[in-house]
Amino acid sequence: EALEDILDELRESVPALHVDQSGVHRFALRAEEMIKADITRISLFSVVLLSSLLLLLFRSLRFIALASLPIGAGMLAGLTASLLVYGRVHGISLAFGAAMLGVTIDYVVHLYAHQALAPRGESPRKSLEAIDRTLILCAASTTVGFFVLLFAPLPGLREVALFAMLGVITSLLVTRTFLPLLMPWEIAHTPLRTALMRLLASTLGALRRNR
């Protein structure tokens, strides 16, 4: 700011003055600004788009609230681990780690969709039992990939790996432990979901006939 003040004074006497500036600190600040802007823009866009789609499919604000629990818990676990191990959370870790944790909303969608298709009177716990091994396999494969990155030569990669790995594990645990207790037993039918079910049934039927 002091440099800018001096240059402003000089431009008054030399209107054609043009000054280029560089330096590590300028690149660092610019990177920080871009990361924060990207996180804000992508997060807002994702939340609005995903919430709209889920409302169309399930017509339930309760579902949106439930979907935020595993992701929020995963973010908290990742932030805590990074602070304990590294003493701070790098902007890149927050950006990439948060984006990678977005995959854990699939656990909630998977469980909610199965409950929506479950026979009348069947509990969410029963729906979870039907897909439990699938959810564990999804989380395990993701976790193994991040675990390998813990041994990467770049510190930034190690921090991202720790953030995402613990975030995914925590999200799975929250999904399996709390969501069946908080989910409704009956989920209202919607025209869009019914149409998608018919489309998927015919598509999966063709796959089964042509293994």
Order of alpha helices (4+ residues) and beta strands (2+ residues): alpha-alpha-alpha-alpha-alpha-alpha-alpha-alpha-alpha
